[in-house]
């Protein structure tokens, strides 16, 4: 069975090569070819999964080495794959949700002239993401990590004729490069510390390594995770990335790419377990980001950007859980999987709404769409309930476990993290209820565009609604299937070394508090957006609201501190170069030139001048001699 692992990557990689290099002759069938190969990768994953569950928990890991990639004395790196319970979870998520998004894209991109190229990029992304989670060493993981970044850049900027899309793609690419520097430094530190990149030897040797080195490696891995998973302080790219086609938002920025940072931290759990300082920083970053994204989501009128703020917040929950160690690793991955279902479904639902509203994204120009788009309304509504953690749906089983683990962190830290997760749950209920009310309830608020064309909302074709229905099914049932009987945490236990959390207050009390906070968030949103007419033009709002609309001034901060700071630093370096380095070099040359010019005057070729010089020199020598004798 291990020989099938490489085929997981090969299938979508073949699709990308054929679709991107095959030319226009494939325009008619390119979308079908890309979808079939994505589905083929999912079927291979399903076969491997069935084989895996038929084995004992400790015998399920598979390895496949293709060849030695970099064999240079002690610098050894292989093209080799590792398929265990953790990577299998990601394989099924990536290929399963990815295939559904391929199917959805057939209808969504139907009239795009470059649809073949779009499906080629989707296949390239799947191949890179699968390589990332299947690699058995950090260097090969880095190769997939960069491939994901490239595919993300190409997909976000797919409509590059729009300046906003081209700018968003460049922004995502540059911000992610900052995180990638962290991963590259971490890999270098691993090699100098352990002499290898392979997961097994690195993670097994952490017990014999100094805490300082492990802390440095852990912090660099966290920096990489912040870039890919849009966590503070590298979160600024995610909202702008919504300029890409909606299937891109669902695939990359909801279900897969933004979860790569969570995978990296959980896979490297042994490093963080041995470096408490790095582990603490992980939880702080997660807590700050989950509140940051929730606050931003409360103020956005663009439906996709509101969901982007939600994604940032939910990934914050996962990062926080991953920072809690063995009591949180499994819950982080569990929420990652359930989030993949309901957030991908929500993004596809947003795309369906846009499809029926002439690509309008402003929720203030929606209203009452449940009557025109019943399938979209129901599937979107189920995703909404799952996301806010409504009892019995997926989010209830996964996010609530993270809240329990946060309280179980112990001491003051546990109370602070628990309070942050509860507050985030209330904010989540508020902004998602706001999205539901502004989009599907109330009176219609849409108006003719500049050309006089009024939207005629209608249900999307079956190629778009069927994937939404499948994802809604997962949004309802996945959490219960995973959570009841600890089925999911037991599945991951050989990799995550799961430990049951023991919060200082009883779990029913925490559950009751979470539901109470959820209901408060729903009620607050209803009072503000359900009982009052929603103005088509957003009111000025409070200072916090205005700041949240501007992503809590993150771009302003980056511009002042990084852009202008970089400009001033560059000017200072140029000044130092001109006045300092060039000044020394040019000054030395001028001094030598001036001295040479003066000395040259003494060598003028006139005998009388030389005679005078000799006479003067002789007189000086005689005077000096007489003076010395006198003294």
C-alpha positions, 0 to 999 in steps of 0.5 A, a space after each residue: 500500500 505504501 507504493 500508492 502514497 506518491 500517487 496522491 501527489 502525482 495525480 493532481 500534479 499531472 493535471 496541473 502539468 497537462 492543463 498548464 502546458 497543453 494549450 487551448 486544445 484542452 479548453 473544452 475538457 480541461 475543467 473535467 480533467 482537473 476535477 477527475 484527477 482531484 477525485 482520483 487522488 481522493 479515491 486513492 486516499 480513501 483506499 489507503 484510509 480503509 487499509 489503515 483502519 484495518 491495522 493496529 493503532 501502532 502499525 498504521 504509519 506508512 513510509 515510501 522513499 522515492 529517491 535521495 534528493 540531496 546526498 552530500 556527505 552529512 547533508 542528506 535529504 530524501 524525496 520520501 513520504 510519511 502517511 500516519 493518522 495526522 497526515 491521513 486526516 489532512 489527505 482526506 480533507 484536502 482531496 475531499 473538500 478540494 474535489 467538491 470545490 473543483 465540481 463547484 468551480 465548473 459552474 462558477 467559472 463557466 463563462 471565464 475564458 481562462 477556466 482551463 488555466 484556473 483548474 490547472 492552478 487548482 490542481 497545482 495547489 492540491 499537489 503542493 498541499 499534499 506534498 506538504 502534509 505527506 513529506 517525512 522531513 522538513 526540507 521536503 515540507 518546505 518545498 511543498 510549503 513554497 509550492 502552496 505559496 506559489 499556487 496561492 499567488 496565482 489563484 488570488 491574482 487570477 483576475 489580474 486585470 483587476 488592480 485590486 486582485 493583482 495587488 492582493 496577490 502581491 501582498 499575500 506573496 510578500 507577507 508569506 515570504 516573511 513567514 517563510 524566512 522563519 521556516 528556513 531559519 528553523 530548518 537551518 537550526 535543526 540541521 546544525 543541532 540534530 544533523 538531519 531534517 527528518 521528522 523522526 530523528 529530530 522529534 526524538 532528539 528533543 529530550 537531549 537538546 538545550 531548551 534555548 535552541 528548541 525555543 529558537 526553533 519553535 519561535 521560527 516555526 511559529 513565525 512560519 505558521 503566522 504567515 501561512 495561517 494569517 495570524 498576528 502579526 502576519 494576518 494582513 493579507 487574508 482579507 485582501 485575498 478575497 479578491 480571488 474567485 470565490 472557490 479560491 477563498 473556499 479552498 485555500 483560505 478556509 479549508 486547506 492553506 491557512 491550516 498549514 500552520 496548525 499542521 506544522 505546529 502539531 507535527 512539531 509538537 515534541 519541539 514545543 513540548 520541550 520549549 515552554 516559552 515558545 509554547 506560551 507564545 503560540 497560545 498568546 498569538 492564537 488568543 490575540 488572533 481569535 479576538 482580532 479576527 472576530 472584531 474585524 468580522 463584526 464590522 465588515 459589510 463585504 460578505 467574503 471579508 466578513 467570512 475572512 475575519 471569521 477564518 482568521 478567528 477560527 484558525 486562532 482557536 486552532 493555534 491556541 489549542 495547538 499551543 496547549 500541548 497534548 491536551 490541545 493538539 487533537 482538538 486543534 485538528 478536530 476543529 480544523 476538520 469541522 471548520 473545513 466543512 462549514 467554512 468551505 460551505 459558507 464561502 461557496 454559499 457566499 459565491 452562490 449569493 454573488 452568482 445570483 446578485 451580479 457579483 455584488 458583495 455588499 451585504 447592505 445591498 442584499 436582503 430577503 434572499 431566502 425566498 429566491 435562493 432556498 438551497 443556498 439559504 438552508 446550506 448557508 444557515 447550517 454552516 452558520 449554526 455549525 460555526 457559532 457552535 449551536 448544540 449538536 452541530 459540528 462546531 459545538 463538538 470541536 470548538 467547545 473542546 478547545 474552550 475546555 482545554 483553554 481553561 485546563 491550561 492551569 493557573 491565571 493563564 488558564 482563566 485568561 485563555 478561557 475567558 478569551 475563547 468564551 468572548 470569541 464565541 460570543 463575537 462569533 455568534 454576533 457577526 455570523 448572525 449579522 451576516 445571516 440577517 443582512 443577507 437572507 432576511 428583511 426587505 430587499 435592498 438591491 438597486 440597479 447598477 450604474 448601467 441600470 441593470 437590476 439584479 435578479 437573484 436566483 438559485 445556482 445550478 446543481 454543479 454549485 448547489 450539490 457541493 454545498 449540500 455535501 458540505 452542509 451535511 458534514 457541517 451538521 454531522 462531522 463533529 458528532 461523529 468525531 466527538 462522541 466516544 472520543 473517536 477522533 482524539 483516539 484516532 490521533 493519539 499515536 501522533 499527538 499523545 493525547 491527554 484529557 484536559 481537567 479544567 478547574 470548573 466542571 465541563 457542564 458549567 463551561 458548556 452552559 456558559 458557552 451556550 449562554 454567551 452564544 445566545 447573547 451574541 445572537 440576541 445582540 445581533 438580532 436587536 441591531 440588525 433584525 428589528 431595525 431597517 438596515 441602511 444601504 449606506 453604512 453609518 459612520 459608527 463608533 471609533 471601534 467600528 471604524 477601526 474594525 472596518 479598516 482591519 483594526 488599522 493593521 495596514 496603517 500600522 504596516 505602512 507607518 512602521 514597515 513601509 515608511 520605516 523601510 523608506 527612512 532606513 533606506 534613505 539613511 543607508 543611502 546617506 551613510 553610503 554616500 557620505 560615509 563609505 563613499 566619503 572615506 573612499 573619495 576623501 582618501 583619493 582626493 587627499 592622495 591626489 592633492 598631495 601628489 599635485 603638490 609634490 609634482 610642483 617640486 619635480 618641475 625639471 628646472 636645474 635652478 629649482 633643484 639647486 635651491 632645494 639642495 642648498 636649502 636642505 643642506 642649510 637645514 642639516 647644518 643648522 640641525 647639527 650645530 643645534 644638536 652640538 650646542 644642546 
